[in-house]
Amino acid sequence: MNKSYSPSTSRRSFLQKAGLTGLALPLAGYQFLHAKPSADESRSLSFTTDSKTVGRHKVAVFSKVLQWTELNQMADMVAESGIDGLDLTVRPGGHVEPERVKDDLPKIAEAMKKVGKEIVMMTTSIGGADEPYTKDILTTAGQLGIGFYRMDWYKYDKQKSIDDNLKAFAKRMRDLAKLNKANNIKAGYQNHAGTGFGSPVWDLVQVLRQVNSPWVGSQYDIRHAVVEGANSWPLGFDQIKPFINTIVMKDFYWSKNNGKWSVTNVPLGEGMVDFKAYKDKVATLSPVLPITIHQEYDLGGAEHGNRKANITEAQMLAAMKKDLAFVKNNI
């Protein structure tokens, strides 16, 4: 854990160091968007914007690239970059260890508030309602007004059929949706390239239709969608569209190394993602959705979440500002 979040740090010393003084689915079909949520659900489905947002969307930076910074330094960098807040890593090896969430999450929220920013969403390792620390994480986040989080990925059990796997995934998501509702926070399942659940998008759509809850949806990742479907990704987008509650922005291209093709992550706009076509798709989304910028290209090791990275604050800020400018101009 970053030393600024060490359990051995007293509250007073922590606050001093941080510079703080205190802390679509069935409607005779699958028309999820036309479902009528309760009053509480209606409030949760809205996402307040202000003059600092990109069009309709709030923009967060995935805090994985800032795990080499101290808390007050991270908050100041986000403020200087112009980004609205954090997509905070609340998972093993992240900014907040799950067992420390009751203590550390409020401290980070307070630090962000001090500079006029917020925790827009979280990235977690939550896969089910019955897992250790799930309730602690969601309860604490709910109390702080954090409205979204990315959940963990599910793996297919090769000893079972695809259909049986999907039924099991739906049950886990259904149970998680109940806990999310109790804490006024929504989960997003990220489509990730590979052979895991959600990779082709269509399987995720099928499960979300079964779950049929506004409290569990899709964190749509255009980079991974294009890796898996260079030309067909718009079809998957149209299918998953009613369930999207957060958006990931990142880019890539295919490169050949030692005779083998592999994905190379690059800054936004320098790769194979057709952001002009994607902008048109995003414009059709409703309600307003938050965006998280994932900087997985070479940043001196910061892109891997390293606690020590070969990058300066000025270099990191330049990358953050450049990616934010791209989002402003292309979404």
C-alpha positions as CSV (number, residue, x, y, z in Angstrom):
1,M,0.0,0.0,0.0
2,N,1.2,3.6,-0.7
3,K,2.7,4.9,2.5
4,S,0.2,7.8,2.6
5,Y,-2.5,5.3,3.3
6,S,-0.6,3.2,5.8
7,P,-2.6,1.9,8.7
8,S,0.2,3.0,11.0
9,T,-0.3,6.6,10.0
10,S,-2.3,8.6,12.7
11,R,-5.3,10.5,11.5
12,R,-3.7,13.8,12.5
13,S,-0.4,13.2,10.7
14,F,-2.3,11.8,7.7
15,L,-4.4,15.0,7.5
16,Q,-1.4,17.2,7.9
17,K,0.5,15.4,5.1
18,A,-2.5,15.6,2.9
19,G,-3.0,19.3,3.6
20,L,-6.4,18.6,5.1
21,T,-8.0,20.2,8.1
22,G,-10.9,17.7,8.3
23,L,-12.1,15.5,6.3
24,A,-33.6,-2.7,-21.6
25,L,-35.2,-5.3,-21.1
26,P,-38.5,-6.8,-21.0
27,L,-41.4,-4.6,-21.9
28,A,-42.8,-7.2,-24.2
29,G,-39.3,-7.6,-25.5
30,Y,-36.1,-6.2,-24.0
31,Q,-36.7,-2.4,-23.8
32,F,-34.8,-1.7,-20.6
33,L,-34.7,2.0,-21.2
34,H,-38.4,2.2,-21.1
35,A,-38.7,0.6,-17.7
36,K,-40.1,2.8,-15.0
37,P,-37.8,2.8,-11.9
38,S,-38.9,3.9,-8.5
39,A,-38.3,7.4,-7.3
40,D,-35.0,6.4,-5.7
41,E,-34.0,4.6,-8.8
42,S,-34.8,7.6,-11.0
43,R,-32.5,9.7,-8.9
44,S,-29.8,7.1,-9.2
45,L,-30.1,7.0,-13.0
46,S,-29.3,10.7,-13.3
47,F,-25.8,12.1,-13.4
48,T,-25.4,15.7,-12.4
49,T,-23.2,17.8,-14.7
50,D,-21.6,21.2,-14.4
51,S,-19.6,23.6,-16.5
52,K,-16.5,21.5,-16.1
53,T,-17.9,18.4,-17.7
54,V,-17.2,17.3,-21.3
55,G,-20.6,18.0,-23.0
56,R,-22.9,15.9,-20.9
57,H,-20.3,13.6,-19.5
58,K,-18.1,13.8,-16.4
59,V,-14.6,12.5,-17.0
60,A,-12.4,10.6,-14.5
61,V,-8.9,9.4,-14.7
62,F,-8.2,5.7,-13.8
63,S,-6.2,6.2,-10.7
64,K,-4.0,3.1,-11.5
65,V,-1.6,5.5,-13.2
66,L,-1.3,7.6,-10.1
67,Q,-0.4,5.0,-7.6
68,W,3.1,6.3,-7.4
69,T,1.9,9.6,-6.0
70,E,1.0,10.8,-2.4
71,L,-2.6,11.6,-1.7
72,N,-2.4,15.4,-1.7
73,Q,-0.1,15.2,-4.8
74,M,-2.7,13.1,-6.7
75,A,-5.6,15.4,-5.8
76,D,-3.6,18.5,-6.9
77,M,-2.7,16.8,-10.2
78,V,-6.3,15.9,-11.0
79,A,-7.3,19.5,-10.2
80,E,-4.6,20.9,-12.4
81,S,-5.4,18.6,-15.3
82,G,-9.0,19.8,-15.5
83,I,-10.3,16.3,-15.2
84,D,-13.4,16.0,-13.0
85,G,-12.2,13.3,-10.6
86,L,-11.0,9.8,-10.0
87,D,-11.9,6.3,-11.2
88,L,-10.4,5.0,-7.9
89,T,-8.8,1.6,-7.5
90,V,-10.4,0.0,-4.5
91,R,-9.0,-3.5,-4.8
92,P,-6.0,-5.5,-3.7
93,G,-2.9,-3.5,-4.8
94,G,-4.9,-0.4,-5.5
95,H,-5.2,3.0,-3.8
96,V,-7.5,1.4,-1.3
97,E,-7.1,-2.1,0.0
98,P,-10.5,-3.7,0.6
99,E,-9.9,-4.3,4.3
100,R,-9.0,-0.6,4.7
101,V,-12.0,0.8,2.9
102,K,-13.8,2.2,5.9
103,D,-10.8,4.3,6.8
104,D,-9.1,5.1,3.5
105,L,-12.0,5.8,1.1
106,P,-13.4,8.7,3.1
107,K,-9.9,10.2,3.4
108,I,-9.4,10.2,-0.4
109,A,-12.9,11.5,-0.9
110,E,-12.2,14.4,1.4
111,A,-8.9,15.1,-0.3
112,M,-10.6,15.3,-3.6
113,K,-13.4,17.5,-2.3
114,K,-10.8,19.9,-0.9
115,V,-9.6,20.6,-4.4
116,G,-13.1,20.8,-5.9
117,K,-13.0,17.3,-7.4
118,E,-14.6,13.9,-6.6
119,I,-14.5,10.2,-6.8
120,V,-16.6,9.7,-9.9
121,M,-16.4,5.9,-9.8
122,M,-14.4,3.0,-8.5
123,T,-12.7,0.0,-10.0
124,T,-13.0,-3.0,-7.7
125,S,-12.5,-6.7,-7.5
126,I,-16.1,-7.3,-6.4
127,G,-17.7,-10.3,-8.1
128,G,-20.5,-11.2,-5.8
129,A,-22.6,-9.9,-2.9
130,D,-21.3,-12.6,-0.5
131,E,-17.6,-12.0,-0.9
132,P,-15.4,-10.6,1.9
133,Y,-15.5,-6.7,2.0
134,T,-18.2,-6.3,-0.7
135,K,-20.7,-5.0,1.8
136,D,-18.0,-2.7,3.5
137,I,-17.0,-1.3,0.1
138,L,-20.5,-0.6,-1.2
139,T,-21.8,0.7,2.1
140,T,-18.9,3.1,2.5
141,A,-19.1,4.2,-1.1
142,G,-22.8,4.8,-0.9
143,Q,-22.4,6.9,2.2
144,L,-19.9,9.1,0.3
145,G,-22.2,9.5,-2.7
146,I,-20.1,7.5,-5.1
147,G,-22.6,6.3,-7.8
148,F,-20.7,3.8,-9.9
149,Y,-18.1,1.0,-9.7
150,R,-16.6,-1.5,-12.0
151,M,-17.0,-5.1,-10.9
152,D,-14.6,-8.1,-11.3
153,W,-14.6,-10.3,-14.4
154,Y,-16.2,-13.7,-14.5
155,K,-14.4,-16.7,-16.0
156,Y,-16.1,-19.5,-17.9
157,D,-16.1,-22.9,-16.3
158,K,-15.0,-25.1,-19.1
159,Q,-16.6,-28.1,-17.5
160,K,-20.1,-26.5,-18.0
161,S,-22.0,-25.4,-21.0
162,I,-22.0,-21.8,-22.0
163,D,-25.7,-21.6,-21.1
164,D,-25.1,-23.0,-17.6
165,N,-22.3,-20.6,-17.1
166,L,-24.6,-17.7,-18.1
167,K,-27.2,-18.8,-15.6
168,A,-24.7,-18.8,-12.8
169,F,-23.4,-15.4,-13.8
170,A,-26.9,-14.0,-13.9
171,K,-27.6,-15.3,-10.3
172,R,-24.5,-13.6,-9.0
173,M,-25.3,-10.3,-10.7
174,R,-28.9,-10.5,-9.5
175,D,-27.8,-10.9,-5.9
176,L,-25.3,-8.1,-6.3
177,A,-28.0,-5.8,-7.8
178,K,-30.0,-6.0,-4.6
179,L,-27.0,-4.9,-2.5
180,N,-26.2,-2.1,-5.0
181,K,-29.8,-0.8,-4.7
182,A,-29.6,-0.8,-0.9
183,N,-26.5,1.5,-1.2
184,N,-27.6,3.5,-4.2
185,I,-24.6,2.5,-6.3
186,K,-24.5,0.8,-9.7
187,A,-22.1,-1.8,-11.0
188,G,-20.6,-1.9,-14.5
189,Y,-19.2,-5.0,-16.0
190,Q,-16.4,-4.2,-18.4
191,N,-16.1,-6.1,-21.8
192,H,-12.5,-7.2,-21.9
193,A,-10.8,-8.8,-24.8
194,G,-10.0,-12.5,-24.5
195,T,-12.1,-15.6,-23.7
196,G,-13.7,-14.4,-20.5
197,F,-17.4,-13.6,-20.0
198,G,-18.3,-10.4,-21.7
199,S,-15.5,-10.5,-24.2
200,P,-17.9,-10.9,-27.2
201,V,-20.4,-8.5,-25.6
202,W,-23.3,-10.6,-26.8
203,D,-23.1,-13.0,-23.8
204,L,-23.1,-10.0,-21.4
205,V,-26.2,-8.7,-23.1
206,Q,-27.9,-12.0,-22.6
207,V,-27.2,-12.0,-18.9
208,L,-28.1,-8.4,-18.3
209,R,-31.4,-9.1,-19.9
210,Q,-32.0,-11.9,-17.4
211,V,-31.0,-9.7,-14.5
212,N,-33.1,-6.8,-15.7
213,S,-31.9,-4.3,-13.1
214,P,-30.7,-0.7,-13.4
215,W,-28.3,-1.5,-10.6
216,V,-26.0,-3.8,-12.7
217,G,-25.0,-2.8,-16.2
218,S,-22.2,-2.4,-18.7
219,Q,-18.9,-0.5,-18.5
220,Y,-18.4,-0.3,-22.2
221,D,-14.8,-0.4,-23.3
222,I,-14.3,0.6,-27.0
223,R,-10.7,-0.5,-27.1
224,H,-11.5,-4.0,-26.1
225,A,-14.6,-4.0,-28.3
226,V,-12.5,-3.1,-31.4
227,V,-9.9,-5.7,-30.5
228,E,-12.5,-8.4,-30.6
229,G,-14.6,-7.0,-33.5
230,A,-12.7,-4.5,-35.7
231,N,-15.6,-4.0,-38.0
232,S,-18.6,-5.5,-36.1
233,W,-18.2,-3.6,-32.8
234,P,-21.1,-1.3,-33.7
235,L,-23.5,-4.3,-33.7
236,G,-22.3,-5.2,-30.2
237,F,-22.7,-1.6,-29.1
238,D,-26.3,-1.4,-30.3
239,Q,-27.1,-4.6,-28.4
240,I,-25.4,-3.5,-25.1
241,K,-26.5,0.2,-25.4
242,P,-29.5,0.0,-23.1
243,F,-27.3,-1.3,-20.3
244,I,-24.3,1.0,-20.5
245,N,-23.7,3.0,-17.4
246,T,-20.1,4.0,-17.7
247,I,-17.6,4.4,-20.6
248,V,-13.9,3.6,-20.9
249,M,-11.7,5.6,-23.3
250,K,-8.5,4.1,-24.6
251,D,-6.8,3.2,-27.9
252,F,-4.5,0.5,-29.4
253,Y,-3.1,-0.9,-32.6
254,W,-1.9,-4.4,-33.7
255,S,1.9,-4.8,-34.0
256,K,4.1,-7.7,-35.0
257,N,6.9,-8.7,-32.7
258,N,9.1,-11.7,-33.4
259,G,6.6,-13.0,-35.9
260,K,3.6,-12.8,-33.5
261,W,0.8,-10.2,-33.6
262,S,-0.1,-8.5,-30.3
263,V,-1.9,-5.5,-29.0
264,T,0.0,-2.3,-28.4
265,N,-1.7,0.3,-26.2
266,V,-1.3,4.0,-27.4
267,P,-2.6,7.4,-26.5
268,L,-6.1,8.3,-27.6
269,G,-6.3,9.0,-31.3
270,E,-3.1,7.3,-32.2
271,G,-4.5,3.8,-32.7
272,M,-7.2,1.8,-34.5
273,V,-10.3,3.0,-32.7
274,D,-12.6,4.9,-35.1
275,F,-13.5,7.7,-32.6
276,K,-15.6,9.6,-35.2
277,A,-17.9,6.6,-35.5
278,Y,-17.8,6.0,-31.8
279,K,-18.7,9.7,-31.1
280,D,-21.9,9.2,-33.1
281,K,-22.7,6.1,-31.0
282,V,-22.0,7.7,-27.7
283,A,-24.2,10.7,-28.6
284,T,-27.2,8.3,-28.6
285,L,-26.7,7.2,-25.0
286,S,-29.1,8.3,-22.3
287,P,-29.0,9.2,-19.5
288,V,-25.8,11.2,-19.0
289,L,-22.9,8.8,-18.3
290,P,-19.5,9.2,-16.8
291,I,-16.3,8.5,-18.7
292,T,-13.1,7.0,-17.4
293,I,-9.8,7.6,-19.2
294,H,-7.5,4.5,-19.1
295,Q,-3.9,5.4,-19.9
296,E,-2.3,2.0,-20.6
297,Y,0.4,3.1,-22.9
298,D,4.0,3.6,-21.8
299,L,4.2,6.0,-18.9
300,G,7.4,4.8,-17.3
301,G,5.7,2.0,-15.4
302,A,2.8,4.1,-14.1
303,E,0.5,2.4,-16.5
304,H,1.0,-0.8,-14.6
305,G,0.1,0.7,-11.3
306,N,3.7,0.7,-10.0
307,R,4.4,2.4,-6.7
308,K,7.6,3.7,-8.2
309,A,7.5,5.0,-11.8
310,N,10.0,6.5,-14.1
311,I,7.9,9.5,-14.9
312,T,7.8,13.1,-13.6
313,E,4.7,14.9,-12.3
314,A,5.0,17.3,-15.3
315,Q,5.1,14.4,-17.8
316,M,2.1,12.7,-16.2
317,L,0.1,16.0,-16.2
318,A,0.9,16.5,-19.8
319,A,-0.5,13.1,-20.7
320,M,-3.6,13.7,-18.6
321,K,-4.3,17.0,-20.2
322,K,-3.6,15.6,-23.7
323,D,-6.1,12.7,-23.2
324,L,-8.7,15.0,-21.7
325,A,-8.4,17.4,-24.7
326,F,-8.9,14.4,-27.0
327,V,-12.1,13.4,-25.1
328,K,-13.4,16.9,-25.2
329,N,-12.9,17.1,-29.0
330,N,-14.1,13.6,-29.9
331,I,-16.9,12.6,-27.5
